[in-house]
Amino acid sequence: MSDRITQLREDFDRELAAVASDTEAGSLRDRWVGRKSGLLTAEMKTLGKLSPEERKTAGAKLNELKNSVEVAIDGLLGSFAAKREAEQLAKERIDVTLPGRRIQAGHLHPITLLRQKIEDIFVSMGYEIEDGPEIETHFYNFDALNIPENHPARSPQDTFYLTEHLALRSQTSTMQIHAMQKRQPPLRVAAPGRVFRRDTPDATHNPMFYQVEGLLIDRGITLGDLKGTVEEFVRRLFGLETRTRFRPSYFPFVEPGAEIDYTCFKCGGGGCRVCKGSGWIEMGGSGMVHPNVLRVVGIDPEEFSGFAFGLGLDRLCALMYGLDDIRLLYENDVRFLEQFS
Ligand code: DAH
């Protein structure tokens, strides 16, 4: 009997080693310890034929084998379940270090960013922001601004004429007239917008570009107010250490007129690539509003005076963002535009 049990154990171990699934393990269990036809169950039944002595030892051994069969099958089922769980976990594993998917968001155009910054500065200095027409009569674009009949700016080589009487505005100075017609002095207005000139496009020119016009009219306004305002404006835009200088110049709608330069925001005035080594960057034109311009809109130049200044945004934008060609601003290339925010 002892040999037989050893043989049975060997058989079982061999069969156990070949089991590859839960179902096979179930069949193995039925085959060996199934209540009806299990090999060991049948073996138990033969014990009755043995002598009481033999029955005792053989019974104990058979029971032991039966238990170890149960334990082995349970163990195998357990290891199958653990393997399945491990596989499931591996499959569902989330890599929390993986970067998330970026949501595509739009970007403001660099000119818009600069324009908003400038508008904020004007508003903080008490100016109203005004928008006006891009198509103008000669009155607003030239006559009211004291620009003489024979002035080169009126030439069709410089200005886009639409009809005999209408043209695309060539400067935001037109907004000075609109602003003064709309309000009574004292007034402070800033007008950003697009202007148009028949320039051949190149790295620093585009037939359409942006300007901002500032206008202030009040009693007793002097050149000192213009200088102080421009200085403050430039400091708010580029930083407290920025200095300005005024170079006498001529514009028909101001007297006296001056061009404004400010110390380079990159090198602070020492000279670098941005300011082409001079330490200064040109900002735009300015001056005290010409009495003729005040008279056109019915303001008495004896009672009121004021100043105006205008600056171009495109070259400034190019300098600030390190662009070597302002045409990039108008090509609508998303790869370019999405770099700004
Ligand atoms: N409108 C001028 C231009 O486009 C710039 C300018 C010069 C504006 C003098 C002003 C000013 O307000 O006072 O070149």
Residues whose N, C-alpha, C, O or C-beta is under 5 A from the ligand:
A	BS01	DAH	S170 Q171 S173 G214 F251 V254 G285 S286 G287 A308 F309 G310
